[in-house]
Amino acid sequence: MRCAGYLRVSTDQQTVDNQLPAIEKLVEDRGWHLARVYSENESASRSGHQRELKHLLDDLSTGRYKYDYVIVWSLDRLTREGIAKVFDLMHVFKVCGCQVVSVKEPWTETSGIMTDLLYAVTAWVAEFESNRRSERVRAGIKRKVEKEGYKPGRQIGLKIK
């Protein structure tokens, strides 16, 4: 079986180094072939920002590459945009003849009505967790502004490379 790996982290302070060995082990244990790895450093809670995911989907939908499986470390690596987005992605993969398999969610290798329920619950948890994290960050910034006079944003005159 021909596989693609999809790795994603959200910030420059993180690394995909923990994800790849687990994906390689799953592929090896099943006797599959990891043909290509798509890797990126991008948030999964905003549509359109994941260039490598788009590249993977384009490769599949145009027939440029054919994979039997796309292996992810965890489903929340694909998206944190909620239930509808997860089902949309799973539909696109299915239409392209490809199944998503998650290292952390082994039930992704099964099918049936319970699988759909588990996709929905997992997607809801990922979105909820993302929203909670954002709330905590905003609360921390607000506290620093009010108590410490912190000025958020980049310094005046500082240019981004």
MIDOSE-1310 file (N, C-alpha, C; in nm, 2 decimals, decimal comma, always signed):
residues 161
mrca	+0,08/-0,12/+0,00/+0,00/+0,00/+0,00/+0,09/+0,12/+0,00; +0,05/+0,22/-0,08/+0,13/+0,34/-0,10/+0,06/+0,45/-0,01; +0,15/+0,51/+0,07/+0,10/+0,61/+0,17/+0,17/+0,75/+0,16; +0,10/+0,85/+0,21/+0,16/+0,98/+0,23/+0,14/+1,01/+0,37
gylr	+0,24/+1,08/+0,43/+0,23/+1,13/+0,56/+0,20/+1,27/+0,56; +0,12/+1,32/+0,66/+0,09/+1,46/+0,67/+0,13/+1,50/+0,81; +0,22/+1,59/+0,83/+0,27/+1,64/+0,96/+0,24/+1,79/+0,97; +0,20/+1,83/+1,09/+0,17/+1,97/+1,11/+0,20/+2,01/+1,25
vstd	+0,26/+2,13/+1,27/+0,27/+2,19/+1,40/+0,22/+2,34/+1,38; +0,19/+2,40/+1,49/+0,13/+2,54/+1,48/+0,22/+2,65/+1,48; +0,34/+2,64/+1,55/+0,43/+2,75/+1,56/+0,57/+2,72/+1,53; +0,65/+2,82/+1,51/+0,79/+2,80/+1,48/+0,87/+2,74/+1,60
qqtv	+0,81/+2,75/+1,72/+0,87/+2,69/+1,84/+0,85/+2,54/+1,86; +0,77/+2,49/+1,77/+0,74/+2,34/+1,77/+0,81/+2,27/+1,66; +0,81/+2,14/+1,66/+0,87/+2,06/+1,56/+0,79/+1,94/+1,53; +0,80/+1,89/+1,41/+0,73/+1,77/+1,37/+0,81/+1,64/+1,40
dnql	+0,92/+1,66/+1,47/+1,01/+1,55/+1,50/+0,94/+1,44/+1,58; +0,84/+1,47/+1,66/+0,77/+1,37/+1,73/+0,67/+1,29/+1,65; +0,62/+1,35/+1,54/+0,52/+1,29/+1,46/+0,58/+1,19/+1,36; +0,69/+1,22/+1,29/+0,74/+1,14/+1,18/+0,77/+1,00/+1,23
paie	+0,85/+0,98/+1,34/+0,88/+0,84/+1,38/+0,76/+0,75/+1,40; +0,66/+0,81/+1,46/+0,54/+0,73/+1,49/+0,46/+0,69/+1,36; +0,46/+0,79/+1,26/+0,40/+0,76/+1,13/+0,48/+0,65/+1,06; +0,62/+0,66/+1,06/+0,70/+0,57/+1,00/+0,69/+0,43/+1,06
klve	+0,67/+0,42/+1,19/+0,65/+0,29/+1,26/+0,52/+0,23/+1,22; +0,41/+0,31/+1,22/+0,28/+0,25/+1,18/+0,29/+0,20/+1,03; +0,35/+0,27/+0,94/+0,36/+0,23/+0,80/+0,45/+0,10/+0,80; +0,56/+0,10/+0,87/+0,65/-0,02/+0,87/+0,57/-0,14/+0,93
drgw	+0,50/-0,12/+1,04/+0,43/-0,24/+1,10/+0,33/-0,30/+1,01; +0,27/-0,22/+0,92/+0,17/-0,28/+0,83/+0,23/-0,32/+0,70; +0,36/-0,30/+0,68/+0,42/-0,34/+0,55/+0,38/-0,25/+0,44; +0,35/-0,13/+0,47/+0,31/-0,03/+0,36/+0,44/+0,05/+0,32
hlar	+0,42/+0,13/+0,22/+0,53/+0,22/+0,17/+0,50/+0,36/+0,19; +0,58/+0,44/+0,26/+0,57/+0,58/+0,28/+0,63/+0,65/+0,16; +0,55/+0,69/+0,06/+0,60/+0,75/-0,06/+0,64/+0,89/-0,05; +0,57/+0,97/+0,03/+0,59/+1,11/+0,04/+0,54/+1,16/+0,18
vyse	+0,61/+1,27/+0,22/+0,57/+1,33/+0,35/+0,54/+1,48/+0,32; +0,43/+1,53/+0,36/+0,39/+1,67/+0,35/+0,40/+1,72/+0,49; +0,47/+1,83/+0,51/+0,50/+1,88/+0,64/+0,49/+2,03/+0,64; +0,43/+2,08/+0,75/+0,41/+2,23/+0,75/+0,40/+2,28/+0,90
nesa	+0,43/+2,41/+0,91/+0,42/+2,48/+1,03/+0,31/+2,59/+1,02; +0,19/+2,55/+1,05/+0,08/+2,64/+1,03/-0,04/+2,60/+1,12; -0,11/+2,70/+1,15/-0,23/+2,68/+1,24/-0,34/+2,60/+1,16; -0,41/+2,52/+1,23/-0,51/+2,44/+1,17/-0,65/+2,49/+1,20
srsg	-0,66/+2,61/+1,26/-0,79/+2,66/+1,29/-0,83/+2,77/+1,20; -0,76/+2,80/+1,10/-0,79/+2,90/+1,00/-0,79/+2,84/+0,86; -0,90/+2,84/+0,79/-0,91/+2,79/+0,65/-0,81/+2,86/+0,56; -0,75/+2,78/+0,47/-0,67/+2,83/+0,36/-0,53/+2,86/+0,40
hqre	-0,49/+2,83/+0,52/-0,35/+2,86/+0,56/-0,26/+2,74/+0,55; -0,32/+2,62/+0,54/-0,24/+2,50/+0,53/-0,20/+2,47/+0,39; -0,09/+2,52/+0,34/-0,05/+2,51/+0,20/-0,01/+2,36/+0,17; +0,05/+2,29/+0,26/+0,09/+2,15/+0,23/-0,03/+2,06/+0,23
lkhl	-0,13/+2,09/+0,31/-0,25/+2,01/+0,31/-0,32/+2,03/+0,17; -0,33/+2,16/+0,13/-0,38/+2,19/+0,00/-0,30/+2,12/-0,11; -0,17/+2,12/-0,10/-0,09/+2,05/-0,20/-0,12/+1,90/-0,20; -0,13/+1,84/-0,09/-0,17/+1,70/-0,08/-0,30/+1,67/-0,15
lddl	-0,40/+1,75/-0,11/-0,53/+1,74/-0,17/-0,53/+1,76/-0,32; -0,45/+1,86/-0,37/-0,44/+1,88/-0,51/-0,37/+1,76/-0,58; -0,27/+1,71/-0,52/-0,20/+1,59/-0,58/-0,29/+1,48/-0,59; -0,38/+1,46/-0,49/-0,48/+1,35/-0,50/-0,59/+1,37/-0,60
stgr	-0,64/+1,49/-0,60/-0,76/+1,52/-0,68/-0,72/+1,53/-0,83; -0,60/+1,57/-0,86/-0,56/+1,58/-1,00/-0,50/+1,45/-1,05; -0,48/+1,35/-0,96/-0,43/+1,22/-1,00/-0,28/+1,23/-1,02; -0,21/+1,34/-0,98/-0,07/+1,35/-0,99/+0,00/+1,24/-0,91
ykyd	-0,06/+1,21/-0,79/-0,01/+1,11/-0,70/-0,13/+1,03/-0,65; -0,11/+0,90/-0,64/-0,21/+0,81/-0,59/-0,16/+0,75/-0,46; -0,24/+0,77/-0,35/-0,21/+0,71/-0,22/-0,33/+0,63/-0,18; -0,30/+0,51/-0,11/-0,41/+0,43/-0,05/-0,44/+0,49/+0,08
yviv	-0,34/+0,54/+0,15/-0,36/+0,60/+0,28/-0,29/+0,73/+0,30; -0,35/+0,82/+0,38/-0,28/+0,93/+0,43/-0,26/+0,91/+0,58; -0,14/+0,91/+0,63/-0,12/+0,88/+0,77/-0,09/+1,02/+0,84; -0,16/+1,04/+0,95/-0,14/+1,16/+1,04/-0,11/+1,11/+1,18
wsld	-0,04/+1,19/+1,25/-0,02/+1,16/+1,39/-0,15/+1,16/+1,47; -0,23/+1,26/+1,45/-0,36/+1,28/+1,51/-0,45/+1,36/+1,42; -0,58/+1,33/+1,43/-0,67/+1,40/+1,34/-0,67/+1,55/+1,35; -0,64/+1,60/+1,47/-0,63/+1,75/+1,49/-0,52/+1,81/+1,41
rltr	-0,43/+1,73/+1,36/-0,32/+1,78/+1,27/-0,38/+1,83/+1,14; -0,49/+1,77/+1,09/-0,56/+1,80/+0,97/-0,64/+1,94/+0,98; -0,72/+1,95/+1,09/-0,80/+2,07/+1,11/-0,85/+2,07/+1,25; -0,87/+2,20/+1,29/-0,94/+2,22/+1,42/-1,06/+2,31/+1,39
egia	-1,11/+2,30/+1,27/-1,22/+2,39/+1,23/-1,36/+2,33/+1,26; -1,37/+2,21/+1,32/-1,49/+2,16/+1,36/-1,54/+2,04/+1,28; -1,66/+1,99/+1,31/-1,72/+1,87/+1,26/-1,74/+1,88/+1,11; -1,80/+1,99/+1,06/-1,82/+1,99/+0,91/-1,70/+1,99/+0,83
kvfd	-1,59/+2,05/+0,88/-1,46/+2,05/+0,80/-1,40/+1,92/+0,80; -1,41/+1,85/+0,91/-1,35/+1,71/+0,92/-1,43/+1,62/+0,82; -1,56/+1,63/+0,82/-1,64/+1,54/+0,73/-1,61/+1,58/+0,58; -1,59/+1,71/+0,56/-1,56/+1,76/+0,42/-1,43/+1,69/+0,38
lmhv	-1,33/+1,70/+0,46/-1,19/+1,65/+0,43/-1,20/+1,50/+0,41; -1,27/+1,43/+0,50/-1,28/+1,28/+0,49/-1,35/+1,24/+0,36; -1,45/+1,32/+0,32/-1,52/+1,30/+0,19/-1,42/+1,32/+0,07; -1,35/+1,42/+0,07/-1,25/+1,45/-0,04/-1,15/+1,33/-0,05
fkvc	-1,10/+1,29/+0,07/-1,00/+1,18/+0,07/-1,07/+1,05/+0,01; -1,19/+1,03/+0,05/-1,26/+0,91/+0,01/-1,29/+0,91/-0,14; -1,33/+1,03/-0,19/-1,35/+1,04/-0,34/-1,22/+1,01/-0,41; -1,11/+1,05/-0,36/-0,98/+1,03/-0,42/-0,93/+0,89/-0,40
gcqv	-1,01/+0,80/-0,34/-0,97/+0,67/-0,32/-0,86/+0,65/-0,21; -0,87/+0,73/-0,11/-0,77/+0,74/+0,00/-0,83/+0,74/+0,13; -0,78/+0,66/+0,23/-0,83/+0,66/+0,36/-0,73/+0,73/+0,46; -0,78/+0,81/+0,55/-0,70/+0,87/+0,65/-0,68/+0,78/+0,77
vsvk	-0,56/+0,75/+0,81/-0,53/+0,67/+0,93/-0,45/+0,76/+1,03; -0,50/+0,76/+1,15/-0,43/+0,83/+1,26/-0,36/+0,74/+1,35; -0,24/+0,78/+1,39/-0,16/+0,70/+1,48/-0,23/+0,70/+1,62; -0,28/+0,82/+1,66/-0,34/+0,83/+1,79/-0,48/+0,79/+1,80
epwt	-0,55/+0,78/+1,69/-0,69/+0,73/+1,69/-0,70/+0,61/+1,60; -0,67/+0,49/+1,65/-0,67/+0,37/+1,57/-0,80/+0,33/+1,51; -0,91/+0,38/+1,57/-1,04/+0,35/+1,51/-1,06/+0,41/+1,37; -0,97/+0,50/+1,33/-0,98/+0,55/+1,19/-0,96/+0,44/+1,08
etsg	-0,91/+0,33/+1,12/-0,89/+0,22/+1,03/-1,01/+0,13/+1,02; -1,12/+0,16/+1,09/-1,24/+0,09/+1,08/-1,35/+0,17/+1,00; -1,46/+0,11/+0,98/-1,57/+0,19/+0,91/-1,70/+0,16/+0,98; -1,80/+0,23/+0,95/-1,93/+0,21/+1,01/-1,98/+0,34/+1,07
imtd	-2,10/+0,33/+1,13/-2,17/+0,44/+1,19/-2,10/+0,49/+1,31; -2,04/+0,41/+1,39/-1,96/+0,45/+1,51/-1,84/+0,53/+1,47; -1,78/+0,50/+1,35/-1,66/+0,58/+1,31/-1,70/+0,72/+1,28; -1,82/+0,74/+1,22/-1,87/+0,88/+1,19/-1,89/+0,95/+1,32
llya	-1,94/+0,89/+1,42/-1,96/+0,95/+1,55/-1,83/+0,99/+1,61; -1,73/+0,90/+1,61/-1,60/+0,93/+1,66/-1,53/+1,04/+1,59; -1,55/+1,05/+1,46/-1,49/+1,17/+1,38/-1,56/+1,29/+1,43; -1,69/+1,29/+1,45/-1,76/+1,41/+1,50/-1,71/+1,45/+1,64
vtaw	-1,70/+1,36/+1,73/-1,66/+1,39/+1,87/-1,51/+1,44/+1,87; -1,43/+1,38/+1,79/-1,29/+1,42/+1,79/-1,27/+1,56/+1,73; -1,35/+1,59/+1,62/-1,35/+1,72/+1,56/-1,40/+1,83/+1,66; -1,50/+1,79/+1,73/-1,56/+1,89/+1,83/-1,46/+1,92/+1,94
vaef	-1,39/+1,81/+1,99/-1,29/+1,83/+2,10/-1,18/+1,92/+2,05; -1,13/+1,89/+1,92/-1,02/+1,97/+1,87/-1,05/+2,12/+1,86; -1,17/+2,15/+1,81/-1,22/+2,28/+1,79/-1,23/+2,35/+1,93; -1,29/+2,28/+2,02/-1,31/+2,33/+2,16/-1,18/+2,36/+2,22
esnr	-1,09/+2,27/+2,21/-0,95/+2,29/+2,27/-0,88/+2,41/+2,21; -0,90/+2,43/+2,08/-0,84/+2,55/+2,01/-0,90/+2,68/+2,06; -1,03/+2,68/+2,07/-1,10/+2,80/+2,12/-1,06/+2,83/+2,26; -1,05/+2,73/+2,35/-1,01/+2,75/+2,49/-0,87/+2,81/+2,49
rser	-0,78/+2,76/+2,41/-0,64/+2,81/+2,41/-0,64/+2,95/+2,37; -0,72/+2,99/+2,27/-0,73/+3,13/+2,22/-0,78/+3,22/+2,33; -0,88/+3,17/+2,41/-0,94/+3,25/+2,51/-0,84/+3,28/+2,62; -0,76/+3,18/+2,65/-0,65/+3,20/+2,76/-0,55/+3,29/+2,71
vrag	-0,51/+3,29/+2,58/-0,41/+3,38/+2,53/-0,46/+3,52/+2,54; -0,59/+3,54/+2,49/-0,65/+3,68/+2,49/-0,66/+3,73/+2,63; -0,70/+3,64/+2,73/-0,71/+3,69/+2,87/-0,57/+3,73/+2,92; -0,47/+3,65/+2,89/-0,33/+3,68/+2,93/-0,28/+3,82/+2,88
ikrk	-0,31/+3,84/+2,75/-0,27/+3,97/+2,69/-0,35/+4,08/+2,75; -0,48/+4,06/+2,77/-0,56/+4,17/+2,84/-0,51/+4,20/+2,98; -0,47/+4,10/+3,05/-0,42/+4,12/+3,19/-0,29/+4,20/+3,18; -0,20/+4,17/+3,09/-0,07/+4,24/+3,07/-0,09/+4,38/+3,03
veke	-0,19/+4,41/+2,94/-0,22/+4,54/+2,90/-0,27/+4,63/+3,02; -0,37/+4,57/+3,09/-0,43/+4,64/+3,20/-0,34/+4,66/+3,32; -0,26/+4,56/+3,36/-0,18/+4,56/+3,48/-0,04/+4,61/+3,46; +0,02/+4,58/+3,34/+0,16/+4,61/+3,32/+0,19/+4,71/+3,21
gykp	+0,08/+4,76/+3,15/+0,10/+4,86/+3,04/+0,16/+4,80/+2,91; +0,15/+4,67/+2,90/+0,20/+4,60/+2,78/+0,13/+4,65/+2,65; +0,21/+4,67/+2,55/+0,15/+4,71/+2,42/+0,17/+4,60/+2,32; +0,05/+4,53/+2,29/+0,06/+4,42/+2,20/+0,10/+4,46/+2,06
grqi	+0,14/+4,37/+1,98/+0,18/+4,39/+1,84/+0,32/+4,42/+1,82; +0,36/+4,44/+1,70/+0,51/+4,46/+1,67/+0,54/+4,60/+1,70; +0,67/+4,62/+1,73/+0,72/+4,76/+1,76/+0,70/+4,85/+1,64; +0,67/+4,97/+1,66/+0,67/+5,07/+1,55/+0,80/+5,07/+1,47
glki	+0,79/+5,07/+1,34/+0,91/+5,07/+1,26/+0,98/+4,94/+1,24; +0,94/+4,84/+1,31/+1,00/+4,70/+1,30/+0,94/+4,64/+1,18; +1,02/+4,59/+1,09/+0,97/+4,52/+0,97/+0,99/+4,37/+0,98; +0,89/+4,31/+0,92/+0,89/+4,16/+0,92/+0,97/+4,12/+0,80
k	+1,06/+4,02/+0,82/+1,14/+3,97/+0,71/+1,06/+3,88/+0,62
